[in-house]
């Protein structure tokens, strides 16, 4: 098979295989415990028609985006100075080790206890779970920064804002992109937990309701819909932004 | 490096010549304020208009921002208000870089990248220009061409220049005064003023000057060979 054809056919074949395995398992186990693809599609359609799907997905998506923006900006804001200054790194290094090992559930529960069952507590708790990971990645990236360009920026007296925008951040793009990709995957999973524990809308809240009525088809319908949306963000937003930032790498050399 | 003293008059081109390891690059770093371990004094006089002297630096590698176009690399070293002004385009034109203005450094040959680095150093309208082997590892015609461009720029807009090089011909082509350095500890071992004006130095003159220096008996000049 030609490579181009393979790259188009294989994902489709893979998904069809997954559906077949799912259908087989559904037939074997049967009933409400594991509904097949058709009942789940049915549930998806039902939730979409009632509007509940879009309402809850929208609420979750907003929380994901808010927590993501918060976690990325704070993570870069802490990771960059830690990577550049050994003093700051030694001062806050132990904090980082501690927060890396903090269970997500503990952060969520404490945020709700201390700040009440509020939107800010929910989003903050999710962000706190992602920040240490971003800091570790950005710190490693900041350590590998080209000192020659830093000297150039100092000699030509670039302002701190220009240094950040034109000298530091472009070198951190691959690191930040990696942090963003793993961050999105982590954050949307944790958002469902904070919704389940303390919000009255969102996919997590809805899954809790469906759990109480053992509506497995409904749970799978929400899961599939949300995985699809997150994949859309990854391929529709994150990857194009990254490609744009890295466009200088792929330019053909002049003869 | 210990007890190194050097001074340059305004508008003078001083070449620091010597084998590697005698602290030529370190000396430039100190003048530029990049060396934090330095213990001593650097004095740079004010501009003719009284403002602080402007510094241009051509590093040994071009040190361009690979993620910014040639034009942006020049514009970024200017104050924000001047970035969209005519200075950048004028400098690009002066160094015949206009067709490359929107290219990225990764698309340029080393010679072109060095030319952009030269343009960046001159676009700030420098009073003091530090150049660290600015034309090293270029083929001879390209190096010659860039030396000519540098000469033209200095004729048009004189600046005090510290030029680090291990290429004696290059030093003789560009400098008003040569300082010969020796290693461990880095120090000045000889000073050679050049009386022939830069514009009058053709290849033959440079060759005569070179042979004269190489034939001198003092040990300082034996390092040149």
Interface residues (C-beta under 8 A of the other chain):
Chain A: X148 X149 X151 X152 X154 X155 X156 X157 X158 X162 X166 X167 X170 X173 X245 X248 X249 X251 X252 X253 X254
Chain B: X29 X32 X33 X34 X55 X57 X59 X61 X63 X65 X66 X67 X68 X72 X76 X77 X103 X104 X106 X107 X108 X109 X112 X120 X124
